[in-house]
Amino acid sequence: MMFGLDTSTKVFLYAKPCDMRKGFNGLFGLVQNEMELNPLSGYIFVFISKDRNKVKILFWDKDGLVLYYKRLEKGTFKRPTANVYAPNSELTQEDIYMILRGIDFEKTKKRKRYLSK
């Protein structure tokens, strides 16, 4: 469980590099206008800077927006392969956890598990 959210909460990555000067309103606008999603949906929205050393995560927490911001002092975040022509890419919470921890999840293999629906 990430940020105290249910494990079924969807995670969306903004496909393009993001200007990290954007705050709540600017990111809210990107989610609405470019990602074509509802910022108040309870989904997690991930934005990575052009130089990949900063990440912002925006989500609605029932009564207000929450903004998580991380800047690396050394190294970069692994940007998942995404279609830059698509408005967004859906990730799992495990994917974003690995991005934040510096793990290249595209090179890791997940063993098959039975998942009940």
Helices and strands as residue ranges (DSSP letters): E 11-14, H 24-29, I 30-34, E 44-48, E 54-60, E 65-71, E 88-91, H 93-101, G 105-107
